[in-house]
Amino acid sequence: MGNFQLKWDQFVDVFIAQGAYEKVLEGLKNTLIIAIAGLIIGIIVGILIATVRVVPKYKRLPRVLNGICSFYVGLFRGTPMVVQLLVCYYVLLPILGIKMSGVEVSVLVFGLNSGAYISEIMRGGIMSVDGGQMEAGRAMGLSFATTMRMIVIPQAIKNIIPTLGNEFIALIKETSVVSFVGASDLYVAFNYIGSNSYEFMVPYLVMAVIYIVLSVALIICNITEIPAAIVTVVKGAFNPSAVTGGAVGTLFIAMQSGVARGIFSNESGLGSAPIAAAAAKTKEPVRQGLVSMTGTFIDTIIICTMTGLSIVITETWNTGLEGVAITTAAFQKGLPFPAQFASFALMLCLVFFAFTTILGWDYYGERCLEYLFNRNMTAVKTYRWLYIICVFFGPYMTVAAVWNIADIFNALMAFPNLIALLALSGVVVKETKDFFKKHKNYE
């Protein structure tokens, strides 16, 4: 544990002694300001555009305004957020001679971008209000604008509140691109800590701690449901009907899926984790191996168990959801906080989990290619481009397809690694015995 203690001391020194926590607070403040202000601007712009687009088109002015609004919506929904930020900050503002900070530009662009999306959400909300509401208002002598403002729009807003919550979460996630215009968010703050402590893993470990705290809070708030949850798990695993007839195949598939998900979580037997462990600076390979083993315990016994209990306790396991959606539903239902807060906290953790996973597997692949191709950087650069392309296309694949691909490649990694483990088992036993014998003599 000495190696981890050194990393933790470096992190604490930068985070506390050097005042990096101020960067984190600033990043959190900017993230919330950009998301909340952007949502408010988006709601205002969205209501105006939606109202214009539902106005009767028999007059010339409404037709012109509708065309302008349609162009605006198509432009902002059809171009990436980061492109809009860069064009606004580095092109439009200098041309107009306007000086704005990165946060101010981000609020403006996020608001305009969100307005394009919310306008369609709002238009759908307006269309969901029964047409008789408008007719009744006009029959009472109210103008079109008054009827929309007093009768239709309030009902439409009530209908779209859940969707607005999703839009706010999307804005939170998209704040990671504001660093392109010099604004500081949580991602920039944690990168600052990593670049100053030369240890990127520990800052992201904080996100793991946050996830564990949320899971523990959920379990504590529903502690009376734990016995029933355990009974549900045991019954699901050892249901007598599962060993009769064709249900045996179902049991086998469940076991196979559980083993596959466990291997994906803790990487046991894949030979990937030792690539990172081999880069550690230590005089005792056995010590490093023991430290690496704790990762499997934390992943499987602690985090996965708490996640599973959270899902079973809240009874979201049988809702038909999968992937992060089922965990989000469990946190929203089980935590004594607003659903938006639970979703935001989980999203924040998952962003860092996913980012570190992407970096980790890229590192594994590069080290393997350097060994196989004798440090040929052309092969490594080709791999990087292919890796980036895969990262880009990954979100557009179904969860089932991603799992199937992961299982296939994990199996391809496990077979040669297990053969190597059998061949080196004698060396491992000898080194382990020597290590414990030496330390026992020191006692």
C-alpha positions in Angstrom: 0.0 0.0 0.0 3.0 2.3 0.1 2.8 3.1 -3.5 -0.9 4.2 -3.1 0.0 6.1 0.0 2.6 8.1 -1.9 0.0 8.9 -4.6 -2.6 9.9 -2.0 -0.1 12.2 -0.2 0.7 13.9 -3.6 -3.0 14.4 -4.2 -3.7 15.8 -0.7 -0.7 18.2 -1.0 -2.0 19.6 -4.3 -5.6 19.5 -3.3 -5.3 21.1 0.2 -1.9 22.7 0.7 -1.7 24.2 -2.8 -5.3 25.2 -2.8 -6.5 23.1 -5.8 -9.8 22.6 -4.0 -10.5 26.2 -5.0 -10.2 25.2 -8.6 -12.8 22.4 -8.0 -15.2 24.8 -6.4 -14.7 27.3 -9.2 -15.3 24.5 -11.7 -18.4 23.4 -10.0 -19.7 27.0 -9.8 -19.0 27.6 -13.5 -20.6 24.2 -14.5 -23.8 25.1 -12.6 -23.9 28.7 -13.8 -23.5 27.7 -17.4 -26.1 24.9 -17.2 -28.7 26.8 -15.2 -28.3 30.1 -17.0 -28.2 28.3 -20.4 -31.4 26.4 -19.5 -33.2 29.6 -18.5 -32.2 31.4 -21.7 -33.2 28.2 -23.6 -36.6 28.2 -22.1 -37.2 31.8 -22.9 -36.0 31.4 -26.5 -37.8 28.1 -26.9 -41.1 29.5 -25.8 -40.8 32.4 -28.2 -39.8 30.3 -31.2 -42.5 27.6 -30.4 -45.2 30.3 -30.2 -44.1 31.8 -33.5 -44.1 28.4 -35.2 -47.7 27.6 -34.1 -49.1 31.0 -35.1 -51.5 30.7 -38.1 -49.4 31.1 -41.3 -52.0 33.0 -43.4 -50.2 36.3 -42.9 -46.9 37.3 -44.5 -45.1 38.3 -41.2 -45.8 35.0 -39.5 -44.6 33.1 -42.6 -41.3 35.1 -42.6 -40.8 34.7 -38.9 -41.5 31.0 -39.1 -38.9 30.6 -41.8 -36.3 32.4 -39.7 -37.1 30.3 -36.7 -36.9 27.1 -38.7 -33.5 28.1 -40.0 -32.3 28.9 -36.5 -33.5 25.6 -35.1 -31.9 23.7 -38.0 -28.6 25.5 -37.6 -28.2 25.1 -33.9 -29.4 21.5 -33.8 -27.4 20.5 -36.8 -23.9 21.7 -35.7 -21.9 20.5 -32.7 -21.8 22.6 -29.6 -18.0 23.0 -29.6 -18.1 24.4 -33.2 -20.7 27.0 -32.1 -18.5 28.0 -29.1 -15.4 28.3 -31.3 -17.2 30.3 -34.0 -18.8 32.7 -31.5 -15.7 33.2 -29.3 -13.0 33.4 -32.0 -14.9 34.7 -35.0 -18.1 36.6 -34.3 -17.2 38.4 -31.1 -13.9 39.8 -32.5 -15.7 41.0 -35.7 -18.4 42.7 -33.6 -15.7 44.1 -31.2 -17.4 42.6 -28.2 -15.4 41.3 -25.3 -16.8 38.5 -23.2 -15.3 36.0 -20.8 -15.3 32.3 -21.6 -18.1 31.7 -19.1 -20.2 34.4 -20.5 -19.8 33.1 -24.0 -20.6 29.6 -22.9 -23.8 30.8 -21.2 -24.8 32.6 -24.4 -24.1 29.7 -26.7 -25.5 27.1 -24.4 -28.7 29.2 -24.1 -29.1 29.6 -27.9 -28.3 25.9 -28.5 -30.7 24.8 -25.8 -33.3 27.2 -27.1 -33.3 25.3 -30.4 -34.0 22.0 -28.7 -36.5 23.4 -26.2 -38.4 25.1 -29.0 -39.2 21.7 -30.4 -40.0 20.3 -26.9 -42.2 23.3 -26.2 -43.9 23.0 -29.6 -44.7 19.4 -28.8 -46.0 20.5 -25.4 -48.3 23.1 -27.1 -49.5 20.6 -29.6 -50.4 18.2 -26.8 -52.8 20.8 -25.3 -56.3 20.1 -26.6 -57.3 22.4 -29.5 -60.5 23.2 -27.7 -58.5 25.2 -25.1 -57.5 27.7 -27.8 -61.0 27.8 -29.2 -62.5 28.4 -25.8 -60.1 31.3 -25.1 -60.8 32.9 -28.4 -64.6 32.5 -27.9 -64.2 34.4 -24.6 -62.8 37.3 -26.5 -59.1 36.8 -25.7 -56.5 37.6 -28.3 -54.3 34.8 -29.7 -51.3 36.1 -27.7 -53.3 36.3 -24.4 -54.8 32.8 -24.9 -51.3 31.4 -25.5 -49.9 33.2 -22.5 -52.7 32.6 -20.0 -54.1 29.2 -21.1 -52.0 27.1 -23.5 -48.4 27.7 -22.5 -48.9 27.1 -18.7 -50.4 23.7 -19.6 -47.7 23.0 -22.1 -44.9 23.8 -19.6 -46.5 21.4 -17.1 -46.4 18.6 -19.7 -42.7 19.1 -20.6 -41.2 19.5 -17.1 -39.7 16.0 -17.1 -38.1 16.6 -20.5 -36.7 19.9 -19.3 -35.0 18.0 -16.5 -33.4 15.8 -19.1 -32.3 18.9 -21.1 -30.7 20.3 -17.9 -28.7 17.0 -17.4 -27.6 17.2 -21.0 -26.4 20.7 -20.5 -24.4 19.6 -17.5 -22.7 16.9 -19.5 -21.9 19.3 -22.4 -20.1 21.8 -20.1 -17.0 19.6 -20.6 -16.4 21.5 -23.9 -16.2 25.0 -22.4 -12.5 24.6 -21.9 -12.1 25.3 -25.6 -12.9 29.0 -24.9 -10.9 29.3 -21.7 -13.7 28.5 -19.2 -13.0 26.3 -16.2 -15.3 23.5 -15.3 -15.0 20.3 -13.2 -13.2 18.4 -15.9 -10.6 21.2 -16.2 -10.3 21.4 -12.4 -9.5 17.7 -12.0 -7.0 17.8 -14.9 -5.3 20.7 -13.1 -4.9 18.5 -10.0 -3.6 15.6 -12.0 -1.1 17.8 -14.0 0.3 19.2 -10.7 0.4 16.0 -8.7 1.5 13.9 -11.7 -1.2 11.5 -10.6 -4.4 11.4 -12.6 -5.9 8.3 -11.0 -6.4 9.6 -7.5 -8.6 12.7 -8.5 -10.9 10.3 -10.3 -10.9 8.1 -7.3 -12.8 10.9 -5.6 -15.6 10.2 -8.1 -15.6 6.6 -7.1 -15.9 7.6 -3.5 -18.9 9.9 -4.4 -20.5 6.9 -6.1 -20.0 4.7 -3.1 -21.4 7.4 -0.8 -24.5 7.7 -2.9 -25.0 3.9 -3.0 -24.5 3.6 0.8 -27.0 6.5 1.3 -29.5 4.7 -0.9 -29.0 1.4 1.0 -29.3 3.1 4.4 -32.5 4.9 3.4 -34.0 1.6 2.4 -32.2 -0.6 4.9 -35.5 -2.4 5.9 -35.7 -3.7 2.3 -32.3 -5.4 2.3 -33.6 -8.8 3.6 -36.2 -9.0 0.9 -33.6 -8.0 -1.7 -31.3 -10.8 -0.6 -34.2 -13.2 -0.8 -35.0 -12.0 -4.3 -31.4 -12.5 -5.4 -31.2 -16.0 -3.9 -34.6 -17.1 -5.3 -33.6 -15.8 -8.7 -30.3 -17.8 -8.6 -31.7 -21.0 -7.1 -35.3 -21.1 -8.3 -36.3 -24.8 -8.4 -38.2 -24.2 -11.6 -34.9 -23.1 -13.2 -33.6 -26.7 -13.2 -36.5 -28.3 -15.0 -37.3 -28.5 -18.7 -35.9 -25.8 -20.9 -35.2 -23.5 -18.0 -31.8 -25.1 -17.6 -30.7 -23.1 -20.6 -32.0 -19.9 -19.0 -30.0 -20.6 -15.8 -26.8 -21.3 -17.9 -27.3 -18.0 -19.8 -27.7 -16.1 -16.5 -24.5 -17.6 -15.1 -22.7 -16.8 -18.3 -23.9 -13.3 -18.4 -22.9 -12.8 -14.7 -19.4 -14.2 -15.3 -19.0 -12.0 -18.4 -20.1 -8.8 -16.6 -17.8 -9.6 -13.6 -14.8 -10.1 -15.9 -15.6 -6.9 -17.7 -15.8 -5.1 -14.3 -12.7 -6.4 -12.6 -10.6 -7.6 -15.6 -9.7 -10.8 -13.7 -7.8 -13.2 -16.0 -7.6 -10.9 -19.0 -4.0 -9.8 -18.6 -4.9 -6.1 -19.0 -4.4 -4.9 -15.4 -0.8 -6.3 -15.2 0.1 -3.9 -18.0 -0.6 -0.9 -15.7 0.9 -2.7 -12.7 4.1 -3.4 -14.6 4.6 0.4 -15.0 4.6 0.9 -11.2 7.9 1.8 -9.5 8.4 -0.9 -6.9 11.2 -3.3 -5.9 8.7 -6.0 -4.9 6.5 -7.5 -7.8 4.6 -9.5 -5.3 3.7 -6.4 -3.3 2.4 -4.8 -6.5 0.4 -7.9 -7.3 -1.2 -7.8 -3.8 -2.1 -4.1 -4.3 -3.6 -4.9 -7.8 -5.7 -7.6 -6.2 -7.5 -5.1 -4.1 -8.9 -3.6 -7.3 -10.8 -6.8 -8.0 -12.2 -6.8 -4.4 -13.3 -3.1 -4.7 -14.9 -3.5 -8.1 -16.7 -6.8 -7.5 -17.4 -7.1 -3.8 -18.0 -3.5 -2.9 -19.1 -1.4 -5.9 -21.0 -4.1 -7.8 -22.7 -5.5 -4.7 -23.9 -2.0 -3.7 -25.1 -1.3 -7.2 -26.9 -4.6 -7.4 -28.5 -4.1 -4.0 -29.6 -0.5 -5.0 -31.3 -1.9 -8.1 -33.0 -4.8 -6.3 -34.0 -2.7 -3.3 -35.8 -0.1 -5.5 -37.4 -2.9 -7.6 -36.1 -1.3 -10.8 -34.5 -4.6 -12.0 -37.7 -5.8 -13.6 -38.6 -2.5 -15.4 -37.1 -3.5 -18.8 -34.3 -0.9 -18.5 -30.7 -1.8 -19.0 -27.2 -0.2 -18.8 -26.9 3.1 -17.0 -30.7 3.7 -17.3 -31.5 1.1 -14.7 -29.0 2.5 -12.2 -30.2 6.0 -12.8 -33.8 4.9 -12.2 -32.7 3.2 -8.9 -30.9 6.3 -7.7 -33.8 8.5 -8.6 -36.3 6.2 -6.7 -34.2 5.3 -3.7 -32.4 8.5 -2.7 -34.2 11.1 -0.6 -33.2 13.8 -3.1 -34.8 15.4 -6.2 -34.6 13.1 -9.2 -32.5 15.7 -11.1 -29.9 15.8 -8.3 -29.6 12.0 -8.3 -29.3 11.9 -12.0 -26.6 14.7 -12.1 -24.5 13.0 -9.3 -24.6 9.6 -11.1 -23.9 11.2 -14.4 -20.9 13.1 -13.0 -19.5 9.8 -11.6 -20.1 7.9 -14.9 -18.4 10.6 -17.0 -15.2 10.2 -15.0 -15.5 6.4 -14.9 -16.0 6.3 -18.7 -13.2 8.8 -19.3 -10.7 6.9 -17.2 -11.8 3.6 -18.8 -11.2 5.1 -22.3 -7.7 6.3 -21.3 -6.9 3.0 -19.5 -7.7 0.7 -22.4 -6.0 3.0 -24.9 -2.9 2.7 -22.7 -3.1 -1.1 -22.6 -3.4 -1.3 -26.4 -0.5 1.1 -27.0 1.8 -0.8 -24.7 1.0 -4.1 -26.4 1.6 -2.6 -29.9 4.9 -1.1 -28.8 6.0 -4.6 -27.7 4.7 -6.4 -30.7 6.0 -3.9 -33.3 9.3 -3.0 -31.5 8.1 0.5 -30.6 7.0 1.3 -34.2 5.2 4.7 -33.7 3.4 4.4 -37.1 1.6 1.3 -35.8 0.8 3.1 -32.5 -0.6 6.2 -34.3 -2.7 4.0 -36.6 -4.1 2.3 -33.5 -4.9 5.7 -31.9 -6.9 6.8 -34.9 -8.8 3.5 -35.0 -9.4 3.8 -31.3 -10.8 7.3 -31.6 -13.1 6.2 -34.4 -14.4 3.3 -32.2 -15.0 5.8 -29.4 -17.0 8.0 -31.8 -19.2 5.1 -33.1 -19.6 3.4 -29.8 -22.5 5.6 -28.5 -24.5 4.9 -31.6 -24.5 1.1 -31.0 -27.1 -0.8 -28.9 -26.1 -1.9 -25.4 -26.5 -5.5 -26.5 -24.1 -5.1 -29.4 -21.5 -3.4 -27.2 -21.7 -6.2 -24.6 -21.4 -8.9 -27.3 -18.3 -7.3 -28.8 -16.8 -6.8 -25.4 -17.4 -10.4 -24.5 -15.8 -11.7 -27.7 -12.7 -9.6 -27.3 -12.4 -10.4 -23.6 -12.5 -14.1 -24.4 -9.8 -13.6 -27.0 -7.7 -11.9 -24.4 -8.4 -14.4 -21.7 -7.4 -17.6 -23.5 -3.7 -16.7 -24.2 -3.4 -15.1 -20.8 -4.7 -18.1 -18.9 -2.3 -20.3 -20.8 0.6 -18.0 -19.7 -0.7 -18.0 -16.1 -0.5 -21.8 -16.1 3.0 -21.7 -17.6 4.2 -19.2 -15.0 2.3 -20.6 -12.0 5.5 -22.1 -10.6 7.3 -18.8 -10.8 4.4 -17.0 -9.1 4.3 -19.5 -6.2 8.0 -19.3 -5.7 8.1 -15.5 -5.7 5.1 -15.3 -3.4 6.7 -17.8 -0.9 10.0 -15.9 -0.9 8.2 -12.6 -0.4 6.3 -13.7 2.7 9.2 -15.6 4.1 11.5 -12.6 3.8 8.9 -10.3 5.5 8.2 -12.9 8.2 11.9 -12.9 9.0 11.8 -9.1 9.5 9.1 -9.3 12.1 
